[in-house]
């Protein structure tokens, strides 16, 4: 009989072993449980199990429909449709429905720059800014279904652009402004974008980083791009703006008519795409995950309340960026849909000082925060005295996602970051493809460090072996969804066959690509990826992306990228490079290879280590055995290469 067990790395085996010993939950404070949005999550879970359509019908009532849907779901896997024939507009849900209430004078968005400069948009102002820019897009010919690529740092104009696209029915595709030229080009090309909206500079660690040259290079021979709209900030205050030197370039504000504040929203079908967001897969080609308007909005609105517990009077800060799915769902659409106040800051959480985050939490009275475990570990490395110096007595909930939250960091954050408020640190698991929490810890049950938590209501999730059969509790396996969710992807842009692979690897189930384990009480832990995808500081990077970039360097014959454990970032990248004949191995070449990957893919994907080899370990059919290289790098026994199956 074929082997059914899932191939775990030694790190994953060690993590499972450690989890069985660390059994000390953190008691969830009663006061938080009492005011939780879901008072009895078990009851909701049961309703969602017994009558899923009724459950989702109730959640759909959180959203404003211009035309009611006539069917909750129609599922014919891998196809799944939600809220059929319902019509709505996401920007109306995030703005208009608040503007007609007393919320029109409430802060929708508070933005702070690295230098402490502050800008606030009330819901009323957000309505006007989005209306003006949406009208400008329409005037340039942008219509329902057109793609708009957004390459902007975390600035209010980025949020405005996303919402303006939603207003006119254009599909936005935000590309993280830290990504390099090739990554941007591939995304513009794949989406067939008609318009690119960018900023001229982003600010990071006190430096102005030019973004326009990457756009110039990326669009050079892309004929689909008709307009480039540049949000001009200058490299310093008072600077001359960057030149707009072609007919297709426009200034972000000049293109707007200040008086044109009302923009008729496009009526979108529930299943019409809202956005494409590219993520890494196991091939070098970026994967354009497509989310549908209705199901997505219902999911993020429900979970902004049910998971993040965001309420009317909260200041909510997500340290993520609009370039990631967290930024889409829980900077923009979820919190604005419920009429909350979002706090956003451009820059990194340890500049100008490692204390800046706590200083801002105190200054603005932040109540709920969403961050990545890598940030928690960074703060931890600077010691507890930093947060201890500030008044964090209002910070009651800290949600972490993106990568495993190690028990040590979890306990530290519980004590030092939310301790003053007698609050709670909660882990949550999801991914670009499923745009809101799937597993997580709610205030109604005790967090167990090292474990993400339990399924959210409506989620049917399991851990299975390589053949799709459930594995016993305490045994590692593949994380799968047995039923689709409204807030899951509908397709991969331009490559539906690639979408179908999510549901065909294990027939009838959605394969998340992660290794997980469940304990006897129903708590899940997600230990890492099962495929050739790395997770560096909470960001997914395909080994194939890095190898494809290196293949573009003139000296490289072939290469292999692997992830190695890193105390701060979770994983760091090491590459093995075979040079072309006659090329000498020099330290300068190592820098040149690193720079090449940085410029192609961005800083996150930059290898921290380059090792030259004369050949790479391969199976008989020629596949590179990255696992072998990884074991060698970790000083473990890599096994016998000649016995490896193809
Ligand atoms: P992304 O689509 O870039 O957001 O990456 C999603 C991937 O990050 C997941 O498939 C997991 O591998 C990992 N991930 C996200 N959240 C968690 C978490 N709470 N614990 C462990 N891994 C996580």
Boltz pocket constraint, residues with backbone or C-beta under 6 A from the ligand:
constraints:
  - pocket:
      binder: B
      contacts: [[A, 279], [A, 325], [A, 400], [A, 401], [A, 402], [A, 403], [A, 404], [A, 405], [A, 427], [A, 428], [A, 429], [A, 430], [A, 431], [A, 432], [A, 433], [A, 452], [A, 512], [A, 513], [A, 514], [A, 526], [A, 527], [A, 528], [A, 529], [A, 535], [A, 538], [A, 539], [A, 540]]
      max_distance: 6.0
